[in-house]
Amino acid sequence: MIPDADGFVDVFTTAQESEALVVASLLESAGIDAKIVPPIMSRISGDGIHQDFLGDGYVIRVNPDQAEDARAFIDRSQDSSDEQGSSEQEE
């Protein structure tokens, strides 16, 4: 995983802005500094031309020191969400 200019790395990607906001908020509440990178980003190319490009979706990035904890937290959150959804379907 390649760190961005701030040294942050990707831990989660989604097509839904609302999901990105929830995941980032949950990470922040767990003490993990997270930021959201939108799918449309701007950059200045080597020749100084400003370009917009479309990414893969909303990306959650965290400090590399917290990346493993962030991924584990996201996995646990998704597992509990999946379990809750299946128990609601059984009712």
Phi, psi and omega per residue, in radians:
M1 nan 2.283 -3.082
I2 -1.624 2.180 3.103
P3 -1.224 2.649 3.067
D4 -1.453 -2.981 -3.088
A5 -1.055 -0.510 3.111
D6 -1.503 -0.067 -3.109
G7 1.539 0.068 -3.140
F8 -1.370 2.684 3.141
V9 -2.179 2.741 3.134
D10 -1.268 2.395 3.035
V11 -2.258 -0.247 -3.078
F12 -2.805 2.458 3.093
T13 -2.343 2.426 3.102
T14 -2.578 2.692 3.081
A15 -1.455 -0.257 -3.041
Q16 -1.746 2.133 3.105
E17 -1.063 -0.713 -3.112
S18 -1.082 -0.699 3.109
E19 -1.145 -0.708 3.107
A20 -1.073 -0.721 3.126
L21 -1.120 -0.730 3.133
V22 -1.149 -0.826 -3.121
V23 -1.084 -0.802 3.129
A24 -1.079 -0.709 3.129
S25 -1.136 -0.738 3.101
L26 -1.105 -0.728 3.104
L27 -1.093 -0.789 3.128
E28 -1.046 -0.718 -3.136
S29 -1.180 -0.380 3.090
A30 -1.569 0.091 3.106
G31 1.480 0.309 3.135
I32 -1.849 2.087 -3.133
D33 -1.236 1.995 -3.073
A34 -2.201 2.610 3.031
K35 -2.385 2.676 -3.133
I36 -1.831 2.270 3.043
V37 -1.868 2.073 -3.111
P38 -1.229 2.803 -3.098
P39 -1.163 -0.468 3.089
I40 -1.791 1.987 -3.083
M41 -2.111 2.775 3.104
S42 -1.964 2.606 3.036
R43 -2.657 2.808 3.060
I44 -1.896 2.147 -3.101
S45 -1.262 3.000 -3.116
G46 -0.999 -0.489 -3.140
D47 -1.618 0.221 3.056
G48 1.454 0.141 -3.136
I49 -1.541 2.251 3.124
H50 -1.336 2.239 -3.116
Q51 -2.287 2.516 2.966
D52 -1.834 2.521 3.075
F53 -2.498 2.725 -3.102
L54 -1.682 2.171 3.118
G55 -1.534 -2.869 -3.083
D56 -1.536 -0.015 -3.084
G57 2.414 -2.956 3.086
Y58 -1.336 2.204 -3.079
V59 -1.973 2.291 3.026
I60 -1.645 2.223 3.138
R61 -2.116 2.502 3.128
V62 -2.380 2.934 3.051
N63 -1.063 2.380 -3.119
P64 -0.960 -0.553 3.115
D65 -1.159 -0.370 -3.109
Q66 -1.886 0.013 -3.026
A67 -1.080 -0.783 -3.124
E68 -1.102 -0.774 3.099
D69 -1.103 -0.701 -3.138
A70 -1.115 -0.794 3.127
R71 -1.098 -0.730 3.116
A72 -1.115 -0.729 3.128
F73 -1.085 -0.784 3.135
I74 -1.105 -0.764 3.125
D75 -1.049 -0.802 3.126
R76 -1.089 -0.723 -3.141
S77 -1.110 -0.733 3.127
Q78 -1.192 -0.681 3.109
D79 -1.092 -0.782 -3.134
S80 -1.197 -0.587 3.087
S81 -1.164 -0.731 3.103
D82 -1.104 -0.753 3.126
E83 -1.118 -0.723 3.141
Q84 -1.135 -0.719 3.126
G85 -1.118 -0.691 -3.122
S86 -1.267 -0.582 3.110
S87 -1.248 -0.565 3.087
E88 -1.198 -0.597 3.127
Q89 -1.222 -0.519 -3.117
E90 -1.283 -0.415 -3.074
E91 -1.244 nan nan
